[in-house]
Amino acid sequence: MEFQTRKVRAGALDLNVAEAGPVDGPLVILLHGFPEFWFEWRELIGPLAEAGFRVVAPDQRGYNLSDKPKGVDAYRLDLLAGDIFALAAALGRDRFSVVGHDWGASVAWWMATIRPQPIERLAIMNAPHPAVWKQAMTTDPEQRNKSRYVQMLRIPALPELMVRAGGYKGLSDAFASSPRPEAFTPQIMARYQEAWRRPGALTGGFNWYRALFRAELAVPAKGSIGVPTLVLWGDQDPFAEAKLAEESAALCASAEVVHFPHASHWLPHDEPDGVSQRLLAFLRG
């Protein structure tokens, strides 16, 4: 499946996006996580586009070829969510579905929490609701242990220095938990390193973590998120407890949770066929 990339003005920012599928098809926006960029969705864009969806996968703010505003406060969840609402508006759409993984799923959760009306369907991969995640990092010993890396990333400047000094090995090693070696070949990792080396990209990505801990996030009431939701979860995730999938789904009026017992945190890469099948069935309604 061929797709194109271009810059789209979304509110105050230019976002680099990859696009595929019929221009008049139902819009599905794919939101990548850390430390990836739109390229995360390389194996899922084709199946969705071939099924008739208009697929748009942006580099989110701070990443790869999108704008990278300065300052930690520029990466608050409200602003990250606002980027995607603005992107949909720039594409001329007032209704769309959102699929997110990792931090992209946090943005998707937050969009459905603060402004659910435009969102037709919400699909989440290996990320709890951000308020649930933040609470669990404080109150749940298992999750606190799995989130030790987050505390390091909050430190100003030092993570950037360490990653560069190590030849970006620290970021590359994060993918080692994937059980599917062909998902992260040297050629693919070269694409990621190219994105990480772009001026401001490391700080942009790390600022998402830094901003999270400046925010007061109240856990929504159970059943209060009205968007139909699908939660897909790789159970061998070294960064997040699987039980947080159900805790987050409980916030939704209608949600299904599907566990992939042998997949890691990198679910879209570990199980591209299974994920595509589940997404297509869900997005078709």
N, C-alpha and C positions, 0 to 999 in steps of 0.2 A: 504494500500500500504506500503510495507516494503522499507526502505531505509537505507543506510549505511553512516557512517561518517568516515572521515580520514583526515590526513594532506596532503596538496599539497604544494610543493615548488613553489611559484609564485614570480619570480624575486628574491629579497633579503629577502623575508619573507616566513614563513610557515603560510598558511591559513587553518583553520579547515573548512571542507565543508561537507554538507549533499548531497547525490546523490541518484537518483532514475531514473527509466526508461531505455529503451534499450540503450546499449552503443553506437550504431551507429545511434541513433535518432538525429534529429536536436537539437542542443544545445540551451538551455534557461538558462540564469544565473539570479537568483533571489537575489536582493540586499535589505537587511533589513534596517530599519531606527533606530533612537534613541528612546528609550533606549533598543532596542531589540537585537536579534541575529538571526542565521539562523532559529530558532524555530518559528519566526514570520510566516513562510510560511507553517506551519504544515498542514493547511487545503487546500492548493493549490498545494502542491507537488504531491499528489496522482492523482488528475484529469489531470494534465499536463502529468505526466509520463504514465498514462493509455492511454492517447491519442497518445502516441508514441514519446514524446519528451524526450531527455536526460536532466534531470533537475539537476542543481547544485546550491546549496544555501550556500554561504560562510558566516562564521563569518568574517566581514570586519576588517581591521587592527584596533587594539585597543580594540576589543570586545572578550568576552568569551574565547575561546581556541586558537584564532589566536594570532600571535605575536603582541606585544605592544611596538613599538619603543618609545624612550623617546624624549621629546621636542615637543613644539607646531608646529614647522616647519615640523615635520615628518608627519603632517596630512593635508598638502596642497592638494587642489583638484586634481592637476596634479598627485600627488603621489597616491591618492586614486583611481583615474581612471586607473593609470598605473598598480596597483595591479590586476585589473580585466582583462585588456588586457593580462597581464602576466599569469593569471590563465587560460584563454582560450588557450594561447600558450602551457602551461604545459599540458593541456588536449588534445593537438594535433589538435586544431581547429583554422581555420583562418576565419570562419564565424560563427556568433552566434547572438541570440537575447538577449536583456536585459530588465528585468522587475525590477522596483525599487519603493520603498515606502519611503516617508519622506527623510532622508538623503541619503538613497540608491537611490532614484530617482534623487537627486542632482548629485550624482556620475554618474548615467546613462545619465542625461542631458549633463554633462560635457564631457563624453566620446563621445557622438554624436556631440558635438561642436568641439572638438579638433582633433578627429580621427574617422570620421564616416565610413570609408571604410569597416572595418570588421563587422559592425553592420547591421544585416538584418532588424530587427524591434525593436522599442523602445516603451515600455509601462511604463507609469508614473502614480503614485498614490499619490495624495495630497501633491505635492511639486512643486512649480514653478521652472523655470530655476533659478539656484543659482544667476546669475547676476540680474535677475528680482527681486528675493527675497531680495537681499541685497539693491537694489535701492529702493524697496517699503518700507523697514524698515526705510528709511531715509525720503522719500518724501510723503508717503501715511499715513495720520493720523490713519486710521483704522488698517492698517497693523502694524504700529508702536506700537499701543496699544496691538495688539495680540502678538507682539514679545518682550514684556517687559522681559519675562523670559530669552530671549537670552542674554540680557545685563548682567543679573546676572551670567549666565554660563560662561561669558568671564572672570570673576574675577579669578585670580590665587588662587588655593588651597581651597578657602573658600567654593565653592559648594560641593567639596568632603567631607569636614568636616561636613557641614550641613546635607548632605544626610546620612552619616554614623551615625551621632548623632541622627537622626530621625528614625533610623531603616529602612532606605530605603523607608520610607513612601512617601517622596516627589516624588520619581520616580513612585511608585505604584499608587499614586493619579492621575498621568497624564492620566491613562487609564480610569478614571471615566466618561469621556464624552461618552464612548461607550454605545450605547443603547442595547447591547446584553450581558447580564450578563454571559452567559455560555462561552463567549470568554475568560474571565479572572477569572476563578475559583481559589480558594485558591491553588489547586494543580498546576495549570498553573503558578500562580504568584510565587510559590516556585521555579519553574524552572528559572524564570527571576531573582529572588533574588540570586540564586546560581551563575548565570552568573555575576551579579553586584558585588558580593563579591570576585571575582577572583582578585588576585593582579594586580594592574595597570589598571583594566577595567574601573573604574569610570573616572580616568584621561584620559584614551584613548578616551572614548566617548566625554567628555567635550572638549578635544583638537580639535575636529572637528569644534566646534563653535569658539574656540579661533583663529584657523588658518584662518577661513573665513574672519575675520576682519583685517587680515594682508594682504589680497590679493586685488589686483586691478582687478576687473572683468568687462569687457566691455560687455554690452548687445549686442548680435549678431544682425545683420541686419534681418529685417523681411524676412521670406522665405528662410533663408540661411542654415538651418539645413535640410539636404536632406534625412535623414532616415525616412521612414514611421513611424508615431507616433500615439499612442493612449494615451489620457489623461483621467484617471478615477478620479472622484473627489467627496468625501463626503462633502456635502454642510454645514453640522453642525460642521465644523472644528473650534475649538476655537483658533487655532494657525495660520491659514492662510486664507486670503480672497479668496472667490470662484472666483472672477473676475481675479485672477492671473492665473487661468487655461487657460482662453482664451488669456490673454496677452502672456503667454508662448507658447501656440500653434501657435500663429501668427508668431513665429520665424521659424516655420517649413514650408517646401515646401508642405508637405501633412500631415495633422493631423486631428484627430477626437477627440472631447471632449464629454464625457458622464458624466452627473451629477447624483449623487445618493442623492436625496433630504433629506432623513432621516438618512443618514450615517454620522458618525463623522470623525475625522482625521484618525481613525483606520479602514479605509475602508476594508483592507483584512480580518479583523476579524468581522466587522459589516455585510458585505455582501459577504460571501465566495462563495455562489452559483452564485450570479449575476456576481461577479468579474471573477470567473472561466469561465463562459459562454462567457463573453466579451473577455477575454484573448484568449481562444481557437479559437474563430472565427477570431480574429485579427492575431494570430500567424500562423494559417493555411493559411492565405492570401486569 
